[in-house]
Amino acid sequence: MNSRILTIGFLAAAAWAQPGFIWPQAGFPGRVVKGAPYSATATTETTQTLSDGNRIHQITSSNLYRDSAGRTRREQSLNGLGGLAADGNLPQVVFINDPVAGVSYSLNPNSRVAQKTPARAWEMGLPPGGPNGALPPLPGPPGMRGARGQGRSAMDTKTESLGSQTFDGIMAQGTRTITTIPAGRIGNEQPIQIVSERWYSPDLQLIVMSKQTDPRVGETVYRLSNISRSEPQSSIFSVPSDYKISDTRPRGNRGPGAVPTLSQ
């Protein structure tokens, strides 16, 4: 495999822009949640049906951990973003955010290198989280991304409560949002409806399941499974002793806005 440098900020922005992509919020720096430890498997499943009846079905997964101090760890295979790499083969990576020490790490198990950056740099370099630990807002539809003011006010949005439901033993509160793009707004002959469903756990303070259906790009489902409320082992939030730690901030740019990179 050829050696190359992958910019995490670039991957985040590029993946976030993919149709239907939903970021799992746990494991990324952001609002620190203390006193609610857990571990789980996060799965994002996308299904797109083409006009000829052909289907594109993709599944990506990651392992998530959080301790009582608010430290988080995410073990993620980047192969789901293979289209962003020249050879379509990206490494597995581990992200550790330690708000206690004020640092974050990206670990490459292949090279045994841990790249270190101040936690605030990661907060600035990755998609922001929403209030109450919610997932970041999904990208707007083509022709609407980046729209503000009059453009978005022209879209009809309705939100309703779905009550409570248990997911893998975790009680969550659900909401459904229906956004209608009026006819002619993006060249569409008929109105387009986008339906988003999200289930939030007040105990864990995160989304345990979300679903978005968009007739233009298909369906995307994000869910947590194998949820455990036990305290994870403290060692998984530290860099293993056989890793080489590299500071990602280049010379002359040691401020909090430096963008981390991942060496392979």
C-alpha atoms as one frame of an Amber mdcrd trajectory, in Angstrom:
protein
   0.000   0.000   0.000   1.345   3.395  -0.966   2.261   5.785   1.807   0.128
   8.904   1.942  -1.215  11.581   4.270  -4.949  11.733   4.845  -6.317  14.897
   6.371  -8.968  14.051   8.953 -10.635  17.425   8.543 -10.899  16.829   4.789
 -12.341  13.351   5.283 -14.874  14.695   7.743 -16.019  17.475   5.432 -16.086
  15.224   2.361 -17.975  12.429   4.109 -20.418  14.861   5.692 -21.285  16.108
   2.213 -22.167  12.628   0.949 -25.922  12.179   0.332 -27.634  10.691   3.331
 -24.505  10.426   5.465 -25.169  10.683   9.201 -22.336  11.322  11.623 -22.336
   9.238  14.742 -21.796  11.902  17.348 -20.249   9.796  20.087 -16.468   9.647
  20.003 -16.056  13.097  18.514 -15.031  15.985  20.735 -17.820  18.370  21.601
 -19.999  18.863  24.648 -18.542  16.749  27.448 -21.021  14.339  29.069 -20.014
  13.126  32.532 -21.573  10.449  34.700 -23.123   8.508  31.796 -20.664   5.777
  30.791 -21.533   3.333  28.023 -20.213   1.258  25.158 -22.049   0.386  21.961
 -21.828  -0.436  18.288 -22.955   2.323  15.924 -24.165   1.340  12.465 -25.011
   3.594   9.543 -26.920   1.903   6.729 -27.742   3.626   3.449 -30.018   2.316
   0.709 -30.467   4.071  -2.615 -32.710   2.819  -5.431 -31.741   3.968  -8.932
 -34.186   4.752 -11.721 -33.445   1.410 -13.438 -34.317  -0.504 -10.268 -30.707
  -1.111  -9.269 -29.938  -0.629  -5.563 -26.874   0.705  -3.772 -26.651  -0.611
  -0.229 -23.819   0.313   2.130 -23.189  -0.371   5.827 -20.516   1.219   8.000
 -20.000   0.579  11.683 -17.896   1.742  14.595 -17.378   0.835  18.231 -18.119
   3.631  20.698 -17.067   4.096  24.322 -17.481   6.809  26.943 -16.414   6.803
  30.601 -17.795   8.662  33.600 -15.258  11.471  33.161 -16.515  12.175  29.622
 -13.602  10.591  27.769 -14.653   9.047  24.460 -13.201   6.493  22.091 -14.358
   5.556  18.584 -12.955   2.661  16.586 -13.839   3.347  12.972 -13.147   1.650
   9.663 -12.782   4.293   6.962 -13.452   1.823   4.154 -16.966   3.213   3.966
 -15.292   6.358   2.619 -13.211   4.362   0.132 -14.340   6.533  -2.760 -12.288
   9.356  -1.264  -9.021   7.413  -1.617  -7.101   6.748  -4.811  -7.022   2.984
  -4.239 -10.324   2.815  -2.346  -8.637   1.212   0.656  -8.498   3.305   3.813
  -7.186   2.179   7.203  -9.004   1.508  10.411  -8.496   4.351  12.851  -9.180
   5.023  16.508 -10.200   8.425  17.847  -9.720   9.233  21.530 -10.923  12.469
  23.069  -9.729  13.223  26.595 -11.379  16.412  27.916  -9.698  15.866  31.286
  -6.224  16.209  29.767  -7.479  18.589  27.054  -6.101  16.502  24.179  -7.340
  14.239  21.400  -5.577  11.449  19.527  -6.022   9.686  16.216  -4.446   6.230
  16.323  -3.338   4.281  13.270  -3.074   0.601  14.291  -1.179  -0.206  11.077
   1.704   2.178  11.667   1.370   2.249  15.488   1.386   6.051  15.370  -0.815
   8.263  17.540  -1.295  11.799  16.337  -1.964  14.268  19.122  -3.785  17.557
  18.933  -5.414  19.925  21.441  -9.056  18.989  21.943 -10.229  22.394  20.712
  -8.516  21.861  17.355 -10.637  18.778  16.828 -13.740  20.668  17.834 -12.947
  23.253  15.163 -11.925  20.693  12.537 -14.921  18.340  12.711 -18.657  18.858
  12.183 -20.136  20.457  15.319 -22.647  18.673  17.513 -26.098  20.013  18.114
 -27.694  20.906  21.456 -28.196  18.170  24.045 -25.631  15.955  22.354 -27.729
  15.603  19.201 -26.283  14.646  15.861 -25.083  17.528  13.702 -27.744  18.730
  11.259 -27.796  16.784   8.041 -26.576  18.574   4.925 -29.250  20.538   3.145
 -30.618  19.183  -0.117 -28.794  19.987  -3.379 -29.538  23.541  -4.346 -30.301
  24.427  -0.741 -26.969  23.799   0.999 -25.672  26.965   2.511 -28.978  28.712
   1.961 -30.010  31.157   4.615 -32.900  33.468   5.322 -35.440  33.553   2.544
 -34.272  30.273   0.962 -34.837  28.162   4.049 -37.971  30.008   5.155 -39.521
  28.999   1.838 -39.299  25.359   2.950 -42.228  23.975   4.957 -41.008  22.122
   8.070 -43.235  20.341  10.567 -42.094  18.493  13.696 -44.134  16.058  15.782
 -43.495  13.966  18.875 -43.353  10.196  18.534 -43.513   9.532  22.267 -41.153
   7.107  23.993 -39.688   3.812  22.834 -37.062   1.374  24.067 -33.998   0.629
  21.954 -31.748  -2.193  23.151 -32.992  -1.602  26.690 -32.550   2.187  26.526
 -35.604   4.449  26.751 -35.592   7.211  24.135 -37.858  10.073  23.113 -38.688
  10.383  19.445 -39.431  13.242  17.056 -40.293  13.242  13.381 -39.546  16.209
  11.141 -41.071  16.498   7.676 -39.459  19.067   5.404 -41.183  19.919   2.132
 -39.306  21.517  -0.743 -41.951  23.446  -2.708 -42.422  22.761  -6.392 -39.985
  24.775  -8.490 -37.650  25.577  -5.587 -34.793  23.475  -7.017 -36.306  22.811
 -10.437 -38.641  20.113  -9.104 -42.010  19.774 -10.818 -43.732  18.451  -7.679
 -43.109  19.082  -3.952 -40.419  16.879  -2.374 -40.797  15.571   1.163 -37.820
  14.670   3.368 -38.706  12.740   6.524 -36.261  12.658   9.455 -36.838  10.609
  12.598 -34.625  10.832  15.685 -34.704   9.039  19.027 -32.843  10.717  21.893
 -31.941   9.092  25.219 -31.976  11.571  28.133 -30.044   9.056  30.271 -27.185
   8.621  27.804 -27.616  12.141  26.403 -27.209  11.015  22.803 -29.127   9.792
  19.782 -29.694   6.031  19.842 -31.483   5.826  16.502 -32.187   8.130  13.566
 -33.644   7.643  10.126 -33.843   9.919   7.116 -35.820   9.219   3.966 -35.151
  11.471   0.982 -36.623  10.433  -2.396 -33.584  11.887  -4.179 -30.886   9.943
  -2.309 -32.699   7.096  -0.558 -32.839   6.055   3.072 -30.200   6.357   5.801
 -30.548   4.664   9.180 -28.206   5.203  12.135 -28.594   3.106  15.267 -26.795
   2.016  18.396 -26.800  -1.660  19.389 -25.112  -3.863  21.990 -25.450  -0.983
  24.441 -23.805  -1.496  27.831 -24.071   0.973  30.706 -20.982  -0.448  32.452
 -17.847   1.637  32.939 -15.356   0.862  30.125 -11.812  -0.076  31.064  -9.798
   3.092  31.651  -6.879   1.804  29.564  -8.780   2.156  26.284  -8.744   5.952
  26.654  -4.946   6.046  26.716  -2.400   5.657  23.925  -0.721   2.205  24.081
   2.915   2.285  25.191   4.191   0.856  21.884   2.741   3.753  19.855   4.825
   6.678  18.686   3.089   9.957  19.581   3.313  12.686  16.964   2.139  16.273
  17.412   0.039  17.091  14.349   0.449  20.849  14.561   2.990  22.090  11.981
   5.778  24.459  12.949   4.580  28.036  13.043   0.976  26.908  13.435   0.681
  25.654  17.005  -2.606  27.415  17.678  -5.845  25.615  18.493  -7.073  25.713
  14.903  -4.424  23.388  13.484  -5.909  20.594  11.372  -4.867  17.063  12.352
  -3.633  14.556   9.785  -3.404  10.795   9.717  -0.264   9.146   8.393  -0.487
   5.715   6.822
